[in-house]
Amino acid sequence: MSSRTQADVMIVGGGLAGLVTALECRRAGKHVVLVDRDTPRRFGGLALWAFGGMALVGTPLQRRMKIPDTPERALQDWLRFGELDLTDQHSLAWARYYVEHSRSEVYDWLLAHGLKFLPAVNWVERGLYGDGNQLPRYHVLWGCAQAMVKRLFAALQAVDTPGSLQVLHRHRVIAIESSAGRPTGARVRDEAQDRELRIDAPVVVLAMGGINGSSEQVIAHWPADRPRPARMLNGAHPYADGQLHQHVCADLGGLLVNAGEMWNYAAGFPHPQPHFAGHGLSTIPCKSALWLDHQGRRIGPQPLVTGFDTHGLCQRVAAQDKPWTWHLLNWRIAAKEFAISGAEHNPRIRDQQLLPLLYETLFGNHRLVRQMQREVPQFLVDDQLSGLAAKMNALTGSNDIDAAGLQQVADAFDANFANGDALHNDEQIRRILHARQWKPDRLRTCKPAPLQQAGAGPFIAIQMQLITRKSLGGLRTDLQSRVLNSHGDAIEGLYCVGEAAGFGGGGANGKRSLEGTFLPGCILTARAAARSIAH
């Protein structure tokens, strides 16, 4: 059984990029049909579950904190850290557009919708050698990205212009239909009713996300010159499977570029209540934890420390002999530093609970640490290092961890403190002290101290794995978010936004993100598409 519907604009995907495109197209008086494969409860895609961090340039909040940021300075950091191909004109154009317009097109636009940011700018991805963010740019939405999704969806429903909105949940686009080289709509499968629907639309906007939800796609596009792990957790979504990317390239002449560039994370563990097979949680690793290999040896000679170069961390973890590493820490460190990325495990920010947030920031998030101890098998706690070693071996079903060796690792680190602060000589300690110079980081980073410090226990070991997150490559687009063919010509009526477009141009971030560029990238590309469609 097949039925037919008509629209001015059909949008494929109900994540943030699709939502913003729909909102702006409706404000322009367009009849919009939005097709989303997920359930109504999950409308908003990964943004609904995201923490809500955004890399923004030249904001009033930065000025209040005396951060002298400019688009020119941000672009220097972006191009250097991302190692963008200088011949990739479309990705370069989007990188430049981002730093020049993130203040007006994202920050100001969200404030106009009644959203707020926490009153501190965090400093992430500083670069292993200071080659990343030279200044703090990481702004956090009050209410996490979930508050943004809900507010924008409410705005979408409240639009009072000619035209209409139809949202089709649990529908999957089977194929984009075309005539004379331009899209005319799509064939859609209603997965709840097991029937087919045809949508006629002269404009199609692709907002289906990236390819990192498919392990097959991740493996197929993994760069040959980089170590590839034996397995990874899924921090994206299995619906981000790359099938529409392939269809657009094969049947409509689109061009998928930079598909091997991905933004993965080095420290994840399986979700205790998984939403799908292989679902993982990405932690915000503790700077003060010792990062160990599968045998409990400290990875070096340069120790692994988060917050400087996530891309580099992933490569070093992928090169290990086994597909997991260990974080060794104590309760004192975990209470102050341990966090999980996303809205689900940050209820104080997500639910805008100011006083509990301040309390946990000042006195430690013991609630989350106890929750992990109860729910996560990979989160091991013991009063003695020897007992911890036994639990680590029991978890992996091996004898990889030698209790005496684990004790030696802790003793060697603690020896740095035997003769006072003036005689520290450890690269991890130096990086921690540098991070603590910035006040927001000082609130979340322990003052360096012995791991075996009296009263700091019990000890904790966390088994970590690599976890997928974002695709940095995507379909080639111009600054109007129009899909380009192999000749560089726009395919009339076909647009691509957000992660599906590599957050603009097919790879605006290059090899590395300055972190927090993804949510703004969805907004910027979506608004550009809607402006082009409206005109």
C-alpha positions in Angstrom: 0.0 0.0 0.0 1.4 3.4 -1.0 0.2 7.0 -0.4 1.5 10.3 -1.5 2.1 13.7 0.1 3.5 17.0 -1.2 5.7 19.6 0.4 7.8 22.6 -0.6 10.8 21.2 1.4 11.5 17.7 2.6 14.0 17.3 5.4 15.7 13.9 6.0 16.6 13.6 9.7 15.3 15.1 13.0 18.5 15.9 14.7 19.5 19.5 15.5 20.5 20.4 11.9 17.1 19.1 10.6 15.2 20.8 13.3 16.9 24.2 12.7 16.3 23.9 8.9 12.7 23.1 9.5 12.3 26.1 11.9 13.8 28.6 9.5 12.0 27.2 6.5 8.7 27.4 8.3 9.4 31.0 9.3 9.9 31.6 5.5 6.4 30.3 4.9 7.4 26.9 3.4 5.3 23.7 3.7 7.8 21.3 5.3 7.7 17.5 5.7 10.4 16.3 8.1 11.2 12.5 8.0 12.8 11.0 11.0 13.6 7.4 11.6 13.5 7.5 15.4 10.7 7.7 17.9 9.0 10.9 19.0 10.7 10.6 22.4 14.1 10.7 20.7 13.3 13.6 18.3 16.4 15.9 18.3 18.9 13.1 17.6 22.2 13.1 19.4 21.7 16.7 20.4 18.9 15.6 22.7 21.6 13.6 24.7 24.5 15.9 24.2 26.2 17.9 26.9 25.8 21.2 25.1 29.4 22.5 24.8 30.0 25.0 22.0 33.1 26.5 20.6 32.2 30.2 20.1 34.3 33.2 19.1 34.2 36.8 20.3 31.2 36.4 22.7 30.2 38.9 25.5 30.9 36.0 27.9 34.5 35.8 26.7 34.9 39.5 27.0 33.6 39.5 30.6 36.3 36.9 31.4 38.9 39.0 29.7 39.5 36.5 26.9 40.9 38.5 23.9 39.5 36.3 21.2 38.9 37.3 17.6 37.8 35.4 14.4 41.4 35.9 13.0 43.0 34.2 16.0 40.4 31.4 16.1 40.9 30.7 12.4 44.7 30.4 12.9 44.1 27.8 15.7 41.5 26.0 13.6 43.6 25.6 10.5 46.8 24.7 12.4 45.2 22.2 14.8 42.8 20.7 12.2 45.6 20.4 9.6 43.1 21.4 6.9 44.1 20.7 3.3 44.6 24.2 1.9 43.4 23.0 -1.5 40.0 22.0 0.0 38.4 25.4 -0.7 34.9 24.4 0.4 36.0 23.1 3.8 38.2 26.2 4.3 35.4 28.5 3.4 33.2 26.9 6.1 35.9 27.0 8.7 36.3 30.7 8.0 32.5 31.2 8.0 32.2 29.4 11.4 34.7 31.6 13.3 33.4 34.8 11.7 29.7 34.1 12.4 29.4 31.8 15.4 28.8 34.8 17.7 25.9 36.3 15.6 24.5 33.1 14.0 24.7 30.8 17.1 25.3 32.6 20.4 23.1 35.6 19.7 20.5 33.5 18.0 20.2 31.1 20.9 20.0 33.9 23.4 17.1 35.4 21.3 15.3 32.0 21.8 15.6 32.4 25.6 18.5 30.0 26.1 21.4 30.8 28.5 25.0 29.7 28.9 26.8 28.9 32.1 28.9 31.9 33.3 32.3 30.4 32.6 34.2 29.5 29.4 36.2 26.3 29.6 39.6 25.7 28.0 39.7 22.4 26.1 41.8 20.9 23.2 44.8 23.2 24.0 47.0 21.1 21.8 49.8 18.8 23.0 52.3 21.5 22.3 50.0 24.6 22.6 48.9 24.2 19.0 45.2 23.9 19.7 42.9 26.5 21.4 45.2 29.3 22.4 42.3 30.7 24.4 39.2 29.3 26.1 36.2 29.1 23.8 34.1 26.2 25.2 30.7 27.6 26.2 28.2 25.3 28.0 24.4 25.6 27.5 22.5 25.9 30.8 20.1 22.9 30.5 22.5 21.0 28.2 21.7 20.7 24.5 18.4 19.1 25.6 17.1 22.5 26.6 18.0 23.8 23.2 16.2 21.0 21.3 13.0 21.5 23.4 13.1 25.3 23.0 13.6 25.2 19.3 11.0 22.5 18.8 8.5 24.6 20.7 9.4 27.6 18.5 8.9 25.4 15.4 5.4 24.4 16.6 4.6 28.0 17.3 5.4 29.3 13.9 2.4 31.2 12.5 3.0 31.7 8.8 1.5 30.3 5.6 2.4 26.7 4.9 2.4 23.8 7.4 4.6 21.3 9.1 4.4 17.5 9.0 6.8 15.4 11.1 6.9 11.7 10.2 8.4 9.7 13.0 9.5 6.1 12.5 9.9 6.7 8.8 13.0 5.8 6.8 14.0 7.3 3.5 14.6 4.4 1.0 15.6 6.5 -2.0 15.7 10.1 -3.1 13.8 10.4 -6.4 15.0 12.7 -9.1 14.3 13.9 -12.6 16.6 15.7 -15.0 19.4 15.6 -12.4 17.5 17.3 -9.6 15.5 15.8 -6.7 11.7 15.5 -6.9 11.1 13.9 -3.5 11.6 10.5 -1.9 10.3 7.0 -1.3 9.8 6.5 2.4 9.1 3.4 4.5 6.8 3.8 7.5 8.5 1.3 9.8 5.8 1.3 12.3 3.0 0.5 9.8 5.2 -1.4 7.3 4.0 0.6 4.3 5.5 2.9 1.7 4.9 6.6 1.3 6.0 8.9 -1.5 6.8 12.5 -0.8 6.9 15.0 -3.7 9.1 18.0 -3.0 11.3 20.2 -5.2 13.8 20.7 -2.4 15.4 18.0 -0.3 17.6 18.7 2.7 19.8 15.9 3.9 20.3 16.0 7.7 20.8 12.3 8.4 24.0 12.5 10.4 27.3 10.9 9.7 28.6 7.3 9.2 30.0 6.6 12.7 27.0 4.6 13.9 28.1 1.8 11.6 31.1 -0.3 12.6 31.3 -1.5 8.9 31.5 2.1 7.7 34.1 3.1 10.3 36.3 0.1 9.4 35.8 0.7 5.7 36.9 4.3 5.8 39.6 4.0 8.5 42.8 5.7 7.3 45.4 3.1 6.3 48.2 5.2 7.9 46.7 5.1 11.4 46.5 2.3 13.9 43.0 0.7 13.9 41.6 -0.8 17.1 40.2 -4.3 17.1 36.9 -3.1 18.4 35.1 0.1 19.4 32.0 1.1 21.3 29.2 3.0 19.5 28.8 6.6 20.8 26.8 7.7 17.8 23.7 5.8 16.7 23.2 2.7 14.5 20.9 4.8 12.2 23.9 6.9 11.2 24.9 4.1 8.8 26.1 6.0 5.7 23.5 4.4 3.3 22.0 7.7 2.2 25.5 9.1 1.6 26.2 6.2 -0.8 22.8 6.6 -2.5 23.3 10.4 -3.1 26.7 9.8 -4.5 25.7 6.9 -6.8 22.3 8.2 -8.0 22.5 12.0 -7.7 26.1 12.7 -8.4 27.1 13.9 -4.9 30.6 13.6 -3.6 31.6 12.1 -0.2 34.9 13.5 0.9 37.2 13.1 4.0 35.2 10.0 5.1 38.2 8.7 7.0 38.3 11.7 9.3 36.4 11.0 12.5 36.1 12.5 15.9 36.2 9.5 18.3 37.0 9.4 22.0 39.6 7.4 23.8 37.9 6.7 27.1 34.5 5.0 27.0 32.8 2.1 28.6 29.6 0.1 27.8 26.3 1.9 28.7 24.9 0.1 31.7 21.4 0.5 30.2 22.2 0.4 26.5 19.8 2.0 24.0 21.1 -0.2 21.3 23.7 -3.0 20.7 27.2 -1.8 21.4 26.1 1.5 23.0 28.9 3.2 24.9 29.3 6.1 27.2 32.1 8.6 26.7 33.7 9.8 29.8 35.5 13.1 30.4 38.7 11.5 31.6 40.3 12.6 34.9 43.5 14.6 34.2 44.9 13.3 37.5 44.3 9.6 36.7 47.3 7.5 35.6 46.6 6.0 32.1 47.8 2.4 31.9 48.0 -0.3 29.3 46.3 -3.7 29.6 49.1 -4.9 31.8 48.8 -2.0 34.2 51.9 -0.2 33.0 51.8 3.5 32.7 51.6 4.5 29.0 54.6 6.6 28.0 57.2 7.9 27.8 54.8 10.9 27.4 51.9 10.2 29.7 48.4 10.4 28.3 46.5 13.4 29.7 43.1 14.5 28.5 42.2 18.0 27.4 45.0 18.7 25.1 44.7 16.5 21.9 41.8 14.0 21.7 42.9 13.0 18.2 46.3 12.1 19.5 44.9 10.2 22.5 42.8 8.1 20.2 45.8 7.2 18.0 47.9 6.2 20.9 45.2 4.1 22.5 44.4 2.4 19.2 48.1 1.4 18.9 48.0 -0.6 22.2 48.2 -4.3 22.1 44.7 -4.9 23.4 41.5 -2.9 22.8 41.3 -1.5 26.3 43.3 0.6 28.7 43.0 1.4 32.4 42.6 4.6 34.4 44.1 4.3 37.9 42.9 6.9 40.4 41.4 7.3 43.8 38.1 8.5 45.2 39.4 12.0 45.8 40.3 12.4 42.2 37.1 10.8 40.9 34.8 13.0 43.0 36.3 16.2 41.7 37.2 15.2 38.1 35.2 12.3 36.8 32.4 13.1 34.5 30.4 11.5 31.6 29.7 13.4 28.5 26.1 14.1 27.7 22.9 15.2 29.3 22.0 11.8 30.8 24.6 11.9 33.5 24.7 15.6 34.1 21.2 16.2 35.7 22.3 19.3 37.6 23.1 21.1 34.4 20.4 19.4 32.3 17.6 20.2 34.9 19.1 23.6 35.8 19.6 22.7 39.4 21.9 25.6 40.4 22.5 25.0 44.1 23.1 21.2 43.8 25.5 22.0 40.9 27.5 24.4 43.0 27.6 22.0 45.9 28.9 19.1 43.7 31.4 21.4 42.0 32.8 22.6 45.3 32.6 19.4 47.4 32.8 16.7 44.8 30.3 14.6 42.7 30.2 11.6 45.0 26.7 10.9 43.7 28.0 10.1 40.2 31.0 8.1 41.5 28.7 5.9 43.7 26.3 5.4 40.8 29.2 4.2 38.6 30.3 1.9 41.3 26.8 0.4 41.5 26.0 0.2 37.8 29.2 -0.2 35.7 31.1 -3.4 35.9 34.2 -1.7 34.4 34.3 0.8 37.3 36.3 -1.1 40.0 36.8 0.1 43.6 39.0 -1.4 46.3 40.8 -0.3 49.5 44.0 -2.0 48.4 46.0 -1.9 45.2 46.4 -5.7 45.4 42.7 -6.2 45.7 42.2 -3.8 42.7 44.6 -5.8 40.6 42.6 -9.0 41.4 39.4 -7.3 40.3 41.0 -6.0 37.1 42.1 -9.6 36.2 38.7 -11.0 37.0 37.0 -8.5 34.7 39.3 -9.4 31.8 39.5 -13.1 32.6 43.3 -12.9 32.5 46.4 -12.5 34.7 47.6 -9.4 32.8 47.8 -7.2 35.9 50.6 -8.0 38.3 49.8 -6.6 41.8 53.4 -5.9 42.6 53.8 -4.1 39.2 50.7 -2.0 39.9 52.1 -1.1 43.3 55.4 0.0 41.6 53.5 2.2 39.2 51.8 4.0 42.0 55.0 4.2 44.1 56.9 5.7 41.1 54.3 8.4 40.6 54.1 9.2 44.3 57.8 9.6 44.6 57.4 12.9 42.8 56.0 14.3 46.0 58.6 12.9 48.4 60.7 16.1 48.5 58.1 18.8 48.1 56.5 20.6 45.2 59.7 22.2 44.0 61.1 18.8 42.9 58.2 17.5 40.8 59.5 16.1 37.6 56.6 14.5 35.7 55.0 15.7 32.5 51.4 14.8 33.7 51.9 16.9 36.8 53.2 19.8 34.7 50.1 19.7 32.5 47.8 19.5 35.5 49.4 22.6 37.0 49.1 24.4 33.7 45.4 23.5 33.4 44.8 24.7 37.0 46.0 28.2 36.1 42.6 28.8 34.4 40.0 29.2 37.2 37.2 27.2 35.6 39.6 24.3 35.2 40.9 24.7 38.7 37.4 24.0 40.0 37.4 20.6 38.2 41.1 19.6 38.5 42.7 18.3 41.7 45.9 19.8 43.1 48.6 17.2 42.3 49.1 14.9 45.3 50.2 11.3 45.8 47.9 8.6 44.6 48.3 6.8 47.9 47.7 10.0 50.0 46.1 9.2 53.3 42.3 9.7 53.3 42.1 9.9 49.5 41.0 6.3 48.9 39.6 3.9 48.1 41.5 3.2 44.8 39.6 3.0 41.5 40.4 1.4 38.2 38.2 2.0 35.1 38.5 -0.1 32.0 38.3 2.2 29.0 37.7 1.6 25.3 37.7 3.7 22.2 34.3 5.0 21.3 32.9 6.4 18.0 31.2 9.8 18.0 31.3 12.1 15.0 32.1 12.0 11.3 34.3 14.9 10.3 33.9 14.1 6.6 30.7 14.2 4.6 29.0 15.3 1.4 30.7 18.2 -0.4 28.7 21.5 0.0 29.1 25.2 -0.7 28.4 28.1 1.7 24.7 27.8 0.9 24.7 24.2 2.0 24.0 23.0 -1.6 25.3 19.6 -2.4 28.0 19.7 -5.1 28.9 17.2 -7.7 32.3 16.0 -8.8 32.7 19.0 -11.1 32.0 21.4 -8.3 28.5 22.4 -9.5 25.5 22.6 -7.2 22.9 20.0 -7.6 19.7 22.1 -7.9 17.3 21.5 -5.1 19.6 19.3 -3.0 21.0 20.5 0.3 23.0 18.9 3.0 23.5 20.2 6.6 25.1 19.2 9.9 27.2 16.1 10.3 26.1 14.7 7.0 27.9 17.6 5.3 31.0 17.2 7.5 29.6 20.2 9.4 30.0 22.2 6.2 31.9 21.8 2.9 32.6 18.1 3.5 35.2 18.5 6.2 35.3 21.9 7.9 37.2 20.6 10.9 39.9 18.8 9.1 41.6 16.1 11.1 40.8 17.6 14.5 38.1 19.6 16.1 38.7 22.4 18.5 35.9 20.6 20.4 32.4 22.0 20.7 32.3 22.8 17.0 29.5 20.3 16.2 26.3 21.8 17.6 27.2 25.2 16.2 28.1 23.6 12.9 24.6 22.1 12.7 23.1 25.5 13.3 25.3 27.4 10.9 24.8 25.0 8.0 21.1 24.6 8.6 20.5 28.4 8.7 22.5 28.8 5.5 20.4 26.2 3.8 17.2 27.7 4.9 18.2 31.2 3.7 19.1 29.8 0.3 15.8 27.9 0.1 13.8 30.9 1.1 15.3 33.0 -1.6 
